[in-house]
């Protein structure tokens, strides 16, 4: 009988919230280290900068909710070119929760939301 692939448990969390054991693998998915956060407090397992939106896309978006739809489309297009990194993220999870750590203030309009959706599809 073929073994069924395990369902990914992908979560998102702001970098400034305290780490929890329930976070599983904590992966920072920002291109820039979160301002004011000490590495010793972050409990980051890996920092994968290259999965973050390009600098040009990040600057264009500027966390403007009016640009959210277009940002999602452009970021998804960038992620299509990063299949190896997406596979690496799935492998890192290894059956435990995968928590994508981000620093944006807006918890509903940020790259971690898009990345989670891409990983789960």
C-alpha positions as a printed NumPy array, in Angstrom:
array([[ 0.   ,  0.   ,  0.   ],
       [ 1.349,  3.45 , -0.899],
       [ 2.224,  5.693,  1.985],
       [ 0.111,  8.858,  2.148],
       [ 1.994, 12.154,  2.22 ],
       [ 1.722, 13.865,  5.574],
       [-0.314, 17.063,  5.681],
       [ 1.782, 20.177,  6.299],
       [ 0.986, 22.254,  9.364],
       [ 2.123, 25.758,  8.362],
       [ 1.632, 28.635, 10.763],
       [ 2.642, 32.274, 10.703],
       [ 3.809, 34.405, 13.603],
       [ 5.263, 37.852, 14.158],
       [ 8.911, 37.845, 15.107],
       [ 8.189, 40.011, 18.15 ],
       [ 5.87 , 37.478, 19.789],
       [ 7.511, 35.082, 22.238],
       [ 8.537, 31.691, 20.856],
       [ 6.541, 28.647, 21.877],
       [ 7.311, 24.933, 21.819],
       [ 4.172, 24.564, 19.701],
       [ 5.843, 26.607, 16.942],
       [ 7.856, 23.633, 15.738],
       [10.436, 24.753, 13.172],
       [10.692, 28.561, 13.364],
       [11.85 , 29.893,  9.989],
       [12.459, 33.601,  9.429],
       [11.135, 34.496,  5.978],
       [12.097, 38.185,  5.865],
       [14.912, 39.501,  3.698],
       [16.01 , 41.831,  6.518],
       [16.485, 40.877, 10.185],
       [13.606, 42.256, 12.32 ],
       [14.521, 45.64 , 13.749],
       [15.288, 45.623, 17.462],
       [15.058, 41.838, 17.853],
       [18.047, 40.119, 19.409],
       [19.028, 36.867, 17.768],
       [19.198, 35.221, 21.185],
       [15.505, 36.065, 21.783],
       [14.231, 35.054, 18.362],
       [14.609, 31.259, 18.637],
       [14.956, 31.048, 14.849],
       [15.922, 27.627, 13.505],
       [16.743, 28.939, 10.013],
       [16.735, 32.281,  8.241],
       [15.815, 31.76 ,  4.605],
       [16.156, 35.231,  3.059],
       [15.827, 34.037, -0.516],
       [12.193, 33.004, -0.049],
       [11.258, 36.584,  0.85 ],
       [ 9.911, 38.961, -1.791],
       [12.562, 40.643, -3.898],
       [13.802, 43.995, -2.669],
       [12.099, 45.699, -5.619],
       [ 8.75 , 44.036, -4.861],
       [ 9.028, 44.739, -1.139],
       [ 9.751, 48.42 , -1.771],
       [ 6.953, 48.719, -4.338],
       [ 4.421, 47.135, -1.969],
       [ 5.386, 49.234,  1.053],
       [ 2.761, 47.375,  3.128],
       [ 0.012, 49.342,  1.381],
       [-3.21 , 47.277,  1.678],
       [-4.462, 48.898, -1.542],
       [-1.659, 47.028, -3.354],
       [-2.311, 43.699, -1.595],
       [-3.945, 41.863, -4.512],
       [-1.201, 42.875, -6.951],
       [ 1.488, 42.085, -4.359],
       [ 0.119, 38.564, -3.897],
       [ 0.158, 37.934, -7.641],
       [ 3.686, 39.284, -8.078],
       [ 5.049, 37.416, -5.06 ],
       [ 3.455, 34.134, -6.183],
       [ 5.14 , 34.646, -9.571],
       [ 8.489, 35.07 , -7.792],
       [ 7.848, 31.929, -5.735],
       [ 7.262, 29.897, -8.912],
       [10.972, 30.392, -9.596],
       [11.899, 29.108, -6.124],
       [10.693, 25.509, -6.199],
       [13.871, 24.246, -4.524],
       [13.438, 26.606, -1.574],
       [ 9.776, 25.633, -1.206],
       [10.803, 21.968, -1.193],
       [13.443, 22.762,  1.429],
       [10.802, 24.374,  3.655],
       [ 8.557, 21.318,  3.338],
       [11.504, 19.083,  4.217],
       [12.458, 21.199,  7.249],
       [ 8.947, 20.679,  8.641],
       [ 9.551, 16.93 ,  8.751],
       [ 6.144, 16.134, 10.256],
       [ 6.204, 18.944, 12.831],
       [ 4.645, 22.387, 12.628],
       [ 6.418, 24.883, 10.38 ],
       [ 6.088, 28.45 , 11.649],
       [ 6.942, 31.204,  9.199],
       [ 8.308, 34.144, 11.16 ],
       [ 7.859, 37.674,  9.787],
       [ 8.263, 41.192, 11.175],
       [ 5.515, 43.207,  9.437],
       [ 2.999, 44.937, 11.675],
       [ 0.066, 43.986,  9.472],
       [-0.777, 40.406, 10.374],
       [-3.139, 39.908,  7.431],
       [-1.22 , 41.551,  4.568],
       [ 2.352, 40.258,  4.549],
       [ 4.533, 37.818,  2.644],
       [ 4.171, 35.044,  5.237],
       [ 0.427, 34.863,  4.507],
       [ 1.124, 34.363,  0.794],
       [ 3.959, 31.92 ,  1.413],
       [ 1.823, 29.812,  3.771],
       [-0.914, 29.602,  1.141],
       [ 1.565, 28.569, -1.536],
       [ 3.059, 25.875,  0.71 ],
       [-0.366, 24.481,  1.559],
       [-1.72 , 24.221, -1.984]])
